[in-house]
Amino acid sequence: MSQTAAPANAEKRYTVQRADLPLSCPLPSMALWNSHPRVYLPIESEPNHEAQCPYCGSHFVLQD
């Protein structure tokens, strides 16, 4: 059985864990063929540990 990658940017808000760092959008679990170029987001140094993708607007929140 093959696993299919999740559609890229299917949601607009994602909660990520420290184990997911370094954070990139699209996430590794997303299909890349229909998305934008991968961009790394320095969420750990952002106020409130939140970051927004400049390409698609997805909002990421780092949960401790």
N, CA, C, O and CB atoms as a CASP TS submission, in Angstrom:
PFRMAT TS
TARGET T0000
AUTHOR 0000-0000-0000
METHOD Language model
MODEL 1
PARENT N/A
ATOM      1  N   MET     1       0.848  -1.174   0.000  1.00  0.00           N
ATOM      2  CA  MET     1       0.000   0.000   0.000  1.00  0.00           C
ATOM      3  C   MET     1       0.894   1.238   0.000  1.00  0.00           C
ATOM      4  O   MET     1       1.798   1.353   0.827  1.00  0.00           O
ATOM      5  CB  MET     1      -0.965  -0.002   1.223  1.00  0.00           C
ATOM      6  N   SER     2       0.644   2.154  -0.919  1.00  0.00           N
ATOM      7  CA  SER     2       1.453   3.370  -0.974  1.00  0.00           C
ATOM      8  C   SER     2       0.747   4.500  -0.240  1.00  0.00           C
ATOM      9  O   SER     2      -0.480   4.601  -0.241  1.00  0.00           O
ATOM     10  CB  SER     2       1.737   3.772  -2.434  1.00  0.00           C
ATOM     11  N   GLN     3       1.544   5.332   0.375  1.00  0.00           N
ATOM     12  CA  GLN     3       0.987   6.490   1.064  1.00  0.00           C
ATOM     13  C   GLN     3       1.022   7.678   0.121  1.00  0.00           C
ATOM     14  O   GLN     3       2.017   7.908  -0.567  1.00  0.00           O
ATOM     15  CB  GLN     3       1.765   6.797   2.375  1.00  0.00           C
ATOM     16  N   THR     4      -0.046   8.414   0.094  1.00  0.00           N
ATOM     17  CA  THR     4      -0.129   9.593  -0.736  1.00  0.00           C
ATOM     18  C   THR     4       0.174  10.807   0.119  1.00  0.00           C
ATOM     19  O   THR     4      -0.284  10.912   1.257  1.00  0.00           O
ATOM     20  CB  THR     4      -1.515   9.710  -1.403  1.00  0.00           C
ATOM     21  N   ALA     5       0.941  11.713  -0.434  1.00  0.00           N
ATOM     22  CA  ALA     5       1.250  12.942   0.296  1.00  0.00           C
ATOM     23  C   ALA     5      -0.004  13.791   0.400  1.00  0.00           C
ATOM     24  O   ALA     5      -0.860  13.775  -0.485  1.00  0.00           O
ATOM     25  CB  ALA     5       2.389  13.732  -0.396  1.00  0.00           C
ATOM     26  N   ALA     6      -0.098  14.523   1.482  1.00  0.00           N
ATOM     27  CA  ALA     6      -1.235  15.424   1.672  1.00  0.00           C
ATOM     28  C   ALA     6      -1.171  16.530   0.631  1.00  0.00           C
ATOM     29  O   ALA     6      -0.082  16.912   0.202  1.00  0.00           O
ATOM     30  CB  ALA     6      -1.247  16.020   3.110  1.00  0.00           C
ATOM     31  N   PRO     7      -2.316  17.046   0.221  1.00  0.00           N
ATOM     32  CA  PRO     7      -2.285  18.169  -0.719  1.00  0.00           C
ATOM     33  C   PRO     7      -1.536  19.343  -0.096  1.00  0.00           C
ATOM     34  O   PRO     7      -1.659  19.608   1.099  1.00  0.00           O
ATOM     35  CB  PRO     7      -3.724  18.593  -1.121  1.00  0.00           C
ATOM     36  N   ALA     8      -0.781  20.024  -0.899  1.00  0.00           N
ATOM     37  CA  ALA     8      -0.020  21.164  -0.397  1.00  0.00           C
ATOM     38  C   ALA     8      -0.957  22.270   0.050  1.00  0.00           C
ATOM     39  O   ALA     8      -1.916  22.598  -0.648  1.00  0.00           O
ATOM     40  CB  ALA     8       0.946  21.687  -1.466  1.00  0.00           C
ATOM     41  N   ASN     9      -0.686  22.834   1.189  1.00  0.00           N
ATOM     42  CA  ASN     9      -1.407  23.989   1.699  1.00  0.00           C
ATOM     43  C   ASN     9      -2.915  23.765   1.773  1.00  0.00           C
ATOM     44  O   ASN     9      -3.700  24.667   1.480  1.00  0.00           O
ATOM     45  CB  ASN     9      -1.118  25.184   0.838  1.00  0.00           C
ATOM     46  N   ALA    10      -3.310  22.561   2.165  1.00  0.00           N
ATOM     47  CA  ALA    10      -4.730  22.230   2.272  1.00  0.00           C
ATOM     48  C   ALA    10      -5.388  22.983   3.423  1.00  0.00           C
ATOM     49  O   ALA    10      -6.582  23.282   3.378  1.00  0.00           O
ATOM     50  CB  ALA    10      -4.911  20.724   2.461  1.00  0.00           C
ATOM     51  N   GLU    11      -4.619  23.280   4.431  1.00  0.00           N
ATOM     52  CA  GLU    11      -5.112  24.046   5.572  1.00  0.00           C
ATOM     53  C   GLU    11      -4.389  25.380   5.575  1.00  0.00           C
ATOM     54  O   GLU    11      -3.432  25.577   4.826  1.00  0.00           O
ATOM     55  CB  GLU    11      -4.898  23.279   6.925  1.00  0.00           C
ATOM     56  N   LYS    12      -4.840  26.281   6.403  1.00  0.00           N
ATOM     57  CA  LYS    12      -4.161  27.566   6.509  1.00  0.00           C
ATOM     58  C   LYS    12      -3.528  27.787   7.879  1.00  0.00           C
ATOM     59  O   LYS    12      -2.852  28.793   8.094  1.00  0.00           O
ATOM     60  CB  LYS    12      -5.129  28.679   6.216  1.00  0.00           C
ATOM     61  N   ARG    13      -3.740  26.856   8.805  1.00  0.00           N
ATOM     62  CA  ARG    13      -3.133  26.970  10.142  1.00  0.00           C
ATOM     63  C   ARG    13      -2.594  25.603  10.529  1.00  0.00           C
ATOM     64  O   ARG    13      -3.305  24.599  10.485  1.00  0.00           O
ATOM     65  CB  ARG    13      -4.170  27.491  11.212  1.00  0.00           C
ATOM     66  N   TYR    14      -1.332  25.587  10.907  1.00  0.00           N
ATOM     67  CA  TYR    14      -0.662  24.344  11.264  1.00  0.00           C
ATOM     68  C   TYR    14       0.026  24.510  12.610  1.00  0.00           C
ATOM     69  O   TYR    14       0.649  25.540  12.870  1.00  0.00           O
ATOM     70  CB  TYR    14       0.356  23.930  10.176  1.00  0.00           C
ATOM     71  N   THR    15      -0.084  23.509  13.456  1.00  0.00           N
ATOM     72  CA  THR    15       0.640  23.472  14.718  1.00  0.00           C
ATOM     73  C   THR    15       1.807  22.525  14.529  1.00  0.00           C
ATOM     74  O   THR    15       1.629  21.383  14.104  1.00  0.00           O
ATOM     75  CB  THR    15      -0.280  23.027  15.911  1.00  0.00           C
ATOM     76  N   VAL    16       3.009  23.005  14.849  1.00  0.00           N
ATOM     77  CA  VAL    16       4.210  22.197  14.694  1.00  0.00           C
ATOM     78  C   VAL    16       4.900  22.027  16.041  1.00  0.00           C
ATOM     79  O   VAL    16       4.705  22.827  16.956  1.00  0.00           O
ATOM     80  CB  VAL    16       5.169  22.835  13.671  1.00  0.00           C
ATOM     81  N   GLN    17       5.702  20.986  16.151  1.00  0.00           N
ATOM     82  CA  GLN    17       6.444  20.673  17.375  1.00  0.00           C
ATOM     83  C   GLN    17       7.928  20.989  17.156  1.00  0.00           C
ATOM     84  O   GLN    17       8.366  21.156  16.018  1.00  0.00           O
ATOM     85  CB  GLN    17       6.248  19.171  17.781  1.00  0.00           C
ATOM     86  N   ARG    18       8.684  21.069  18.221  1.00  0.00           N
ATOM     87  CA  ARG    18      10.128  21.303  18.098  1.00  0.00           C
ATOM     88  C   ARG    18      10.809  20.200  17.286  1.00  0.00           C
ATOM     89  O   ARG    18      11.814  20.450  16.621  1.00  0.00           O
ATOM     90  CB  ARG    18      10.769  21.397  19.488  1.00  0.00           C
ATOM     91  N   ALA    19      10.271  18.998  17.338  1.00  0.00           N
ATOM     92  CA  ALA    19      10.834  17.892  16.555  1.00  0.00           C
ATOM     93  C   ALA    19      10.690  18.136  15.057  1.00  0.00           C
ATOM     94  O   ALA    19      11.391  17.506  14.265  1.00  0.00           O
ATOM     95  CB  ALA    19      10.156  16.573  16.934  1.00  0.00           C
ATOM     96  N   ASP    20       9.797  19.035  14.651  1.00  0.00           N
ATOM     97  CA  ASP    20       9.570  19.345  13.242  1.00  0.00           C
ATOM     98  C   ASP    20      10.545  20.384  12.696  1.00  0.00           C
ATOM     99  O   ASP    20      10.551  20.663  11.497  1.00  0.00           O
ATOM    100  CB  ASP    20       8.158  19.833  13.050  1.00  0.00           C
ATOM    101  N   LEU    21      11.365  20.955  13.568  1.00  0.00           N
ATOM    102  CA  LEU    21      12.300  22.002  13.139  1.00  0.00           C
ATOM    103  C   LEU    21      13.494  21.393  12.415  1.00  0.00           C
ATOM    104  O   LEU    21      13.869  20.270  12.753  1.00  0.00           O
ATOM    105  CB  LEU    21      12.778  22.830  14.347  1.00  0.00           C
ATOM    106  N   PRO    22      14.104  22.040  11.465  1.00  0.00           N
ATOM    107  CA  PRO    22      13.740  23.360  10.959  1.00  0.00           C
ATOM    108  C   PRO    22      12.439  23.307  10.170  1.00  0.00           C
ATOM    109  O   PRO    22      12.169  22.348   9.448  1.00  0.00           O
ATOM    110  CB  PRO    22      14.859  23.923  10.087  1.00  0.00           C
ATOM    111  N   LEU    23      11.651  24.345  10.322  1.00  0.00           N
ATOM    112  CA  LEU    23      10.337  24.417   9.701  1.00  0.00           C
ATOM    113  C   LEU    23      10.461  24.904   8.273  1.00  0.00           C
ATOM    114  O   LEU    23      11.136  25.896   7.998  1.00  0.00           O
ATOM    115  CB  LEU    23       9.407  25.331  10.497  1.00  0.00           C
ATOM    116  N   SER    24       9.808  24.206   7.376  1.00  0.00           N
ATOM    117  CA  SER    24       9.760  24.656   5.989  1.00  0.00           C
ATOM    118  C   SER    24       8.325  24.568   5.492  1.00  0.00           C
ATOM    119  O   SER    24       7.529  23.762   5.973  1.00  0.00           O
ATOM    120  CB  SER    24      10.709  23.814   5.091  1.00  0.00           C
ATOM    121  N   CYS    25       8.019  25.398   4.538  1.00  0.00           N
ATOM    122  CA  CYS    25       6.721  25.351   3.883  1.00  0.00           C
ATOM    123  C   CYS    25       6.986  25.210   2.395  1.00  0.00           C
ATOM    124  O   CYS    25       7.755  25.991   1.835  1.00  0.00           O
ATOM    125  CB  CYS    25       5.854  26.626   4.203  1.00  0.00           C
ATOM    126  N   PRO    26       6.377  24.245   1.748  1.00  0.00           N
ATOM    127  CA  PRO    26       5.446  23.272   2.271  1.00  0.00           C
ATOM    128  C   PRO    26       6.125  22.274   3.199  1.00  0.00           C
ATOM    129  O   PRO    26       7.330  22.042   3.107  1.00  0.00           O
ATOM    130  CB  PRO    26       4.773  22.549   1.142  1.00  0.00           C
ATOM    131  N   LEU    27       5.338  21.690   4.091  1.00  0.00           N
ATOM    132  CA  LEU    27       5.852  20.692   5.025  1.00  0.00           C
ATOM    133  C   LEU    27       6.286  19.448   4.252  1.00  0.00           C
ATOM    134  O   LEU    27       5.782  19.206   3.155  1.00  0.00           O
ATOM    135  CB  LEU    27       4.781  20.329   6.094  1.00  0.00           C
ATOM    136  N   PRO    28       7.205  18.661   4.794  1.00  0.00           N
ATOM    137  CA  PRO    28       7.668  17.454   4.101  1.00  0.00           C
ATOM    138  C   PRO    28       6.546  16.476   3.760  1.00  0.00           C
ATOM    139  O   PRO    28       6.676  15.702   2.812  1.00  0.00           O
ATOM    140  CB  PRO    28       8.693  16.753   4.943  1.00  0.00           C
ATOM    141  N   SER    29       5.461  16.497   4.507  1.00  0.00           N
ATOM    142  CA  SER    29       4.360  15.578   4.247  1.00  0.00           C
ATOM    143  C   SER    29       3.438  16.052   3.124  1.00  0.00           C
ATOM    144  O   SER    29       2.505  15.339   2.754  1.00  0.00           O
ATOM    145  CB  SER    29       3.558  15.381   5.506  1.00  0.00           C
ATOM    146  N   MET    30       3.682  17.228   2.583  1.00  0.00           N
ATOM    147  CA  MET    30       2.833  17.778   1.531  1.00  0.00           C
ATOM    148  C   MET    30       3.397  17.460   0.154  1.00  0.00           C
ATOM    149  O   MET    30       4.609  17.339  -0.020  1.00  0.00           O
ATOM    150  CB  MET    30       2.683  19.289   1.701  1.00  0.00           C
ATOM    151  N   ALA    31       2.516  17.328  -0.808  1.00  0.00           N
ATOM    152  CA  ALA    31       2.943  17.146  -2.195  1.00  0.00           C
ATOM    153  C   ALA    31       3.574  18.451  -2.680  1.00  0.00           C
ATOM    154  O   ALA    31       3.015  19.527  -2.469  1.00  0.00           O
ATOM    155  CB  ALA    31       1.738  16.727  -3.112  1.00  0.00           C
ATOM    156  N   LEU    32       4.719  18.359  -3.320  1.00  0.00           N
ATOM    157  CA  LEU    32       5.413  19.569  -3.762  1.00  0.00           C
ATOM    158  C   LEU    32       5.071  19.977  -5.188  1.00  0.00           C
ATOM    159  O   LEU    32       5.252  21.137  -5.558  1.00  0.00           O
ATOM    160  CB  LEU    32       6.893  19.371  -3.649  1.00  0.00           C
ATOM    161  N   TRP    33       4.586  19.056  -5.978  1.00  0.00           N
ATOM    162  CA  TRP    33       4.393  19.348  -7.396  1.00  0.00           C
ATOM    163  C   TRP    33       3.374  20.448  -7.651  1.00  0.00           C
ATOM    164  O   TRP    33       3.433  21.111  -8.687  1.00  0.00           O
ATOM    165  CB  TRP    33       3.968  18.107  -8.113  1.00  0.00           C
ATOM    166  N   ASN    34       2.452  20.653  -6.737  1.00  0.00           N
ATOM    167  CA  ASN    34       1.426  21.671  -6.965  1.00  0.00           C
ATOM    168  C   ASN    34       1.523  22.806  -5.958  1.00  0.00           C
ATOM    169  O   ASN    34       0.522  23.449  -5.642  1.00  0.00           O
ATOM    170  CB  ASN    34       0.043  21.046  -6.902  1.00  0.00           C
ATOM    171  N   SER    35       2.703  23.048  -5.465  1.00  0.00           N
ATOM    172  CA  SER    35       2.876  24.080  -4.448  1.00  0.00           C
ATOM    173  C   SER    35       3.937  25.074  -4.903  1.00  0.00           C
ATOM    174  O   SER    35       4.273  25.146  -6.085  1.00  0.00           O
ATOM    175  CB  SER    35       3.264  23.454  -3.087  1.00  0.00           C
ATOM    176  N   HIS    36       4.447  25.821  -3.970  1.00  0.00           N
ATOM    177  CA  HIS    36       5.475  26.825  -4.242  1.00  0.00           C
ATOM    178  C   HIS    36       6.849  26.273  -3.872  1.00  0.00           C
ATOM    179  O   HIS    36       6.937  25.192  -3.290  1.00  0.00           O
ATOM    180  CB  HIS    36       5.188  28.133  -3.462  1.00  0.00           C
ATOM    181  N   PRO    37       7.916  26.990  -4.197  1.00  0.00           N
ATOM    182  CA  PRO    37       9.251  26.540  -3.783  1.00  0.00           C
ATOM    183  C   PRO    37       9.336  26.447  -2.262  1.00  0.00           C
ATOM    184  O   PRO    37       8.677  27.208  -1.554  1.00  0.00           O
ATOM    185  CB  PRO    37      10.340  27.499  -4.320  1.00  0.00           C
ATOM    186  N   ARG    38      10.136  25.525  -1.766  1.00  0.00           N
ATOM    187  CA  ARG    38      10.298  25.361  -0.319  1.00  0.00           C
ATOM    188  C   ARG    38      10.986  26.596   0.254  1.00  0.00           C
ATOM    189  O   ARG    38      11.979  27.086  -0.284  1.00  0.00           O
ATOM    190  CB  ARG    38      11.114  24.075   0.011  1.00  0.00           C
ATOM    191  N   VAL    39      10.432  27.079   1.353  1.00  0.00           N
ATOM    192  CA  VAL    39      10.997  28.216   2.069  1.00  0.00           C
ATOM    193  C   VAL    39      11.107  27.817   3.538  1.00  0.00           C
ATOM    194  O   VAL    39      10.187  27.219   4.096  1.00  0.00           O
ATOM    195  CB  VAL    39      10.119  29.514   1.886  1.00  0.00           C
ATOM    196  N   TYR    40      12.231  28.150   4.158  1.00  0.00           N
ATOM    197  CA  TYR    40      12.435  27.841   5.576  1.00  0.00           C
ATOM    198  C   TYR    40      12.012  29.033   6.419  1.00  0.00           C
ATOM    199  O   TYR    40      12.342  30.179   6.114  1.00  0.00           O
ATOM    200  CB  TYR    40      13.917  27.471   5.860  1.00  0.00           C
ATOM    201  N   LEU    41      11.273  28.740   7.490  1.00  0.00           N
ATOM    202  CA  LEU    41      10.714  29.775   8.352  1.00  0.00           C
ATOM    203  C   LEU    41      11.343  29.679   9.739  1.00  0.00           C
ATOM    204  O   LEU    41      11.209  28.645  10.394  1.00  0.00           O
ATOM    205  CB  LEU    41       9.172  29.647   8.440  1.00  0.00           C
ATOM    206  N   PRO    42      12.026  30.731  10.209  1.00  0.00           N
ATOM    207  CA  PRO    42      12.699  30.714  11.515  1.00  0.00           C
ATOM    208  C   PRO    42      11.707  30.924  12.664  1.00  0.00           C
ATOM    209  O   PRO    42      11.785  31.922  13.381  1.00  0.00           O
ATOM    210  CB  PRO    42      13.789  31.796  11.562  1.00  0.00           C
ATOM    211  N   ILE    43      10.801  30.003  12.831  1.00  0.00           N
ATOM    212  CA  ILE    43       9.704  30.149  13.792  1.00  0.00           C
ATOM    213  C   ILE    43      10.192  30.246  15.233  1.00  0.00           C
ATOM    214  O   ILE    43       9.569  30.921  16.053  1.00  0.00           O
ATOM    215  CB  ILE    43       8.748  28.985  13.662  1.00  0.00           C
ATOM    216  N   GLU    44      11.299  29.577  15.548  1.00  0.00           N
ATOM    217  CA  GLU    44      11.769  29.580  16.937  1.00  0.00           C
ATOM    218  C   GLU    44      12.272  30.952  17.387  1.00  0.00           C
ATOM    219  O   GLU    44      12.340  31.217  18.587  1.00  0.00           O
ATOM    220  CB  GLU    44      12.872  28.557  17.107  1.00  0.00           C
ATOM    221  N   SER    45      12.622  31.824  16.446  1.00  0.00           N
ATOM    222  CA  SER    45      13.090  33.162  16.821  1.00  0.00           C
ATOM    223  C   SER    45      12.021  34.236  16.603  1.00  0.00           C
ATOM    224  O   SER    45      12.280  35.419  16.823  1.00  0.00           O
ATOM    225  CB  SER    45      14.339  33.515  16.024  1.00  0.00           C
ATOM    226  N   GLU    46      10.842  33.839  16.179  1.00  0.00           N
ATOM    227  CA  GLU    46       9.756  34.791  15.941  1.00  0.00           C
ATOM    228  C   GLU    46       8.990  35.092  17.228  1.00  0.00           C
ATOM    229  O   GLU    46       8.901  34.236  18.109  1.00  0.00           O
ATOM    230  CB  GLU    46       8.798  34.248  14.874  1.00  0.00           C
ATOM    231  N   PRO    47       8.432  36.307  17.345  1.00  0.00           N
ATOM    232  CA  PRO    47       7.593  36.611  18.511  1.00  0.00           C
ATOM    233  C   PRO    47       6.418  35.638  18.594  1.00  0.00           C
ATOM    234  O   PRO    47       5.795  35.314  17.583  1.00  0.00           O
ATOM    235  CB  PRO    47       7.075  38.068  18.444  1.00  0.00           C
ATOM    236  N   ASN    48       6.132  35.187  19.778  1.00  0.00           N
ATOM    237  CA  ASN    48       5.036  34.239  20.035  1.00  0.00           C
ATOM    238  C   ASN    48       5.227  32.900  19.333  1.00  0.00           C
ATOM    239  O   ASN    48       4.308  32.082  19.298  1.00  0.00           O
ATOM    240  CB  ASN    48       3.722  34.844  19.600  1.00  0.00           C
ATOM    241  N   HIS    49       6.411  32.672  18.776  1.00  0.00           N
ATOM    242  CA  HIS    49       6.716  31.423  18.067  1.00  0.00           C
ATOM    243  C   HIS    49       5.674  31.127  16.994  1.00  0.00           C
ATOM    244  O   HIS    49       5.164  30.012  16.895  1.00  0.00           O
ATOM    245  CB  HIS    49       6.793  30.252  19.056  1.00  0.00           C
ATOM    246  N   GLU    50       5.368  32.149  16.193  1.00  0.00           N
ATOM    247  CA  GLU    50       4.442  32.017  15.077  1.00  0.00           C
ATOM    248  C   GLU    50       5.114  32.551  13.824  1.00  0.00           C
ATOM    249  O   GLU    50       5.900  33.497  13.884  1.00  0.00           O
ATOM    250  CB  GLU    50       3.108  32.767  15.359  1.00  0.00           C
ATOM    251  N   ALA    51       4.798  31.935  12.681  1.00  0.00           N
ATOM    252  CA  ALA    51       5.369  32.378  11.410  1.00  0.00           C
ATOM    253  C   ALA    51       4.335  32.190  10.313  1.00  0.00           C
ATOM    254  O   ALA    51       3.453  31.337  10.401  1.00  0.00           O
ATOM    255  CB  ALA    51       6.675  31.601  11.077  1.00  0.00           C
ATOM    256  N   GLN    52       4.468  33.011   9.276  1.00  0.00           N
ATOM    257  CA  GLN    52       3.554  32.924   8.145  1.00  0.00           C
ATOM    258  C   GLN    52       4.361  32.760   6.871  1.00  0.00           C
ATOM    259  O   GLN    52       5.366  33.441   6.670  1.00  0.00           O
ATOM    260  CB  GLN    52       2.641  34.174   8.063  1.00  0.00           C
ATOM    261  N   CYS    53       3.919  31.860   6.019  1.00  0.00           N
ATOM    262  CA  CYS    53       4.597  31.612   4.754  1.00  0.00           C
ATOM    263  C   CYS    53       4.385  32.797   3.817  1.00  0.00           C
ATOM    264  O   CYS    53       3.248  33.215   3.601  1.00  0.00           O
ATOM    265  CB  CYS    53       4.087  30.303   4.104  1.00  0.00           C
ATOM    266  N   PRO    54       5.468  33.346   3.257  1.00  0.00           N
ATOM    267  CA  PRO    54       5.310  34.483   2.352  1.00  0.00           C
ATOM    268  C   PRO    54       4.689  34.109   1.005  1.00  0.00           C
ATOM    269  O   PRO    54       4.197  34.983   0.292  1.00  0.00           O
ATOM    270  CB  PRO    54       6.645  35.128   2.119  1.00  0.00           C
ATOM    271  N   TYR    55       4.706  32.828   0.652  1.00  0.00           N
ATOM    272  CA  TYR    55       4.142  32.400  -0.629  1.00  0.00           C
ATOM    273  C   TYR    55       2.641  32.134  -0.550  1.00  0.00           C
ATOM    274  O   TYR    55       1.867  32.682  -1.336  1.00  0.00           O
ATOM    275  CB  TYR    55       4.852  31.153  -1.113  1.00  0.00           C
ATOM    276  N   CYS    56       2.233  31.297   0.397  1.00  0.00           N
ATOM    277  CA  CYS    56       0.841  30.838   0.416  1.00  0.00           C
ATOM    278  C   CYS    56       0.030  31.385   1.583  1.00  0.00           C
ATOM    279  O   CYS    56      -1.192  31.242   1.605  1.00  0.00           O
ATOM    280  CB  CYS    56       0.807  29.343   0.458  1.00  0.00           C
ATOM    281  N   GLY    57       0.696  32.014   2.556  1.00  0.00           N
ATOM    282  CA  GLY    57      -0.016  32.594   3.684  1.00  0.00           C
ATOM    283  C   GLY    57      -0.346  31.610   4.791  1.00  0.00           C
ATOM    284  O   GLY    57      -1.021  31.977   5.753  1.00  0.00           O
ATOM    285  N   SER    58       0.116  30.358   4.680  1.00  0.00           N
ATOM    286  CA  SER    58      -0.130  29.391   5.755  1.00  0.00           C
ATOM    287  C   SER    58       0.486  29.907   7.045  1.00  0.00           C
ATOM    288  O   SER    58       1.589  30.453   7.044  1.00  0.00           O
ATOM    289  CB  SER    58       0.448  27.991   5.396  1.00  0.00           C
ATOM    290  N   HIS    59      -0.225  29.732   8.130  1.00  0.00           N
ATOM    291  CA  HIS    59       0.199  30.226   9.449  1.00  0.00           C
ATOM    292  C   HIS    59       0.651  29.027  10.286  1.00  0.00           C
ATOM    293  O   HIS    59      -0.064  28.032  10.406  1.00  0.00           O
ATOM    294  CB  HIS    59      -0.967  31.013  10.171  1.00  0.00           C
ATOM    295  N   PHE    60       1.836  29.140  10.855  1.00  0.00           N
ATOM    296  CA  PHE    60       2.415  28.068  11.658  1.00  0.00           C
ATOM    297  C   PHE    60       2.587  28.545  13.093  1.00  0.00           C
ATOM    298  O   PHE    60       3.008  29.676  13.337  1.00  0.00           O
ATOM    299  CB  PHE    60       3.770  27.605  11.069  1.00  0.00           C
ATOM    300  N   VAL    61       2.256  27.668  14.044  1.00  0.00           N
ATOM    301  CA  VAL    61       2.398  27.957  15.464  1.00  0.00           C
ATOM    302  C   VAL    61       3.246  26.856  16.075  1.00  0.00           C
ATOM    303  O   VAL    61       2.941  25.674  15.919  1.00  0.00           O
ATOM    304  CB  VAL    61       1.006  28.066  16.175  1.00  0.00           C
ATOM    305  N   LEU    62       4.309  27.239  16.769  1.00  0.00           N
ATOM    306  CA  LEU    62       5.191  26.286  17.437  1.00  0.00           C
ATOM    307  C   LEU    62       4.626  25.980  18.811  1.00  0.00           C
ATOM    308  O   LEU    62       4.459  26.872  19.642  1.00  0.00           O
ATOM    309  CB  LEU    62       6.642  26.836  17.545  1.00  0.00           C
ATOM    310  N   GLN    63       4.336  24.718  19.038  1.00  0.00           N
ATOM    311  CA  GLN    63       3.802  24.277  20.337  1.00  0.00           C
ATOM    312  C   GLN    63       4.925  23.609  21.097  1.00  0.00           C
ATOM    313  O   GLN    63       5.575  22.700  20.580  1.00  0.00           O
ATOM    314  CB  GLN    63       2.582  23.301  20.167  1.00  0.00           C
ATOM    315  N   ASP    64       5.161  24.056  22.329  1.00  0.00           N
ATOM    316  CA  ASP    64       6.254  23.484  23.125  1.00  0.00           C
ATOM    317  C   ASP    64       5.935  22.117  23.630  1.00  0.00           C
ATOM    318  O   ASP    64       6.755  21.506  24.315  1.00  0.00           O
ATOM    319  CB  ASP    64       6.582  24.368  24.280  1.00  0.00           C
TER
END
